[in-house]
Amino acid sequence: MGCRYIIEGYTVEGNKFRPSDWIDRIASMMASYGDIHRLVYSDLLHPERYQGQKCLILDTKLKTENPEMFEYVMGFAKSNHLKMTEVCEVIEAELGN
């Protein structure tokens, strides 16, 4: 089952986290420049809009593909008390079992 963490730009106390560009900074750590000479974010760690706000999406596959980066991002989120939600996809083959 594929799971992702949605890390919001707010603390669990409801305060906006600063600096405001922290999501782009962290996501760019795994980004590369594509053939079109633009920054291409990794599918495992990227910014995305969620419920109208910019969030950082962390795929749990990163834990096996790049454990140091996974631990860094999780540690960053936890030490800064960022609001984080784990979302898992339901695999169709598992339905009805």
Residue pairs with C-beta under 8 A, 6 or more apart in sequence:
1 88
1 89
1 90
1 91
1 94
2 59
2 60
2 61
2 88
2 89
3 59
3 60
3 86
3 87
3 88
3 89
4 57
4 58
4 59
4 60
4 86
4 87
4 88
5 57
5 58
5 60
5 74
5 77
5 84
5 85
5 86
5 87
6 50
6 55
6 56
6 57
6 84
6 85
6 86
6 87
7 23
7 55
7 56
7 57
7 58
7 73
7 77
7 82
7 83
7 84
8 50
8 53
8 55
8 82
8 83
8 84
8 85
9 16
9 17
9 20
9 22
9 23
9 53
9 54
9 55
9 82
10 16
10 17
10 53
10 82
10 83
11 17
11 80
11 81
11 82
11 83
12 81
12 82
12 83
13 81
17 80
17 82
19 25
23 47
23 54
23 55
23 56
24 47
26 45
26 56
26 73
26 76
27 41
27 42
27 45
27 46
27 47
27 56
28 39
28 41
29 45
29 69
30 41
30 42
30 44
30 45
30 66
30 69
31 39
31 40
31 41
31 42
31 46
32 39
32 40
32 42
33 39
33 40
34 40
41 47
43 59
44 58
44 59
44 61
44 62
44 65
44 66
45 56
45 57
45 58
45 59
45 62
45 69
45 73
46 56
46 57
47 54
47 55
47 56
47 57
48 54
48 55
48 56
48 57
49 55
50 57
56 73
58 70
58 73
58 74
60 70
62 69
62 70
62 73
63 70
76 82
77 84
78 84
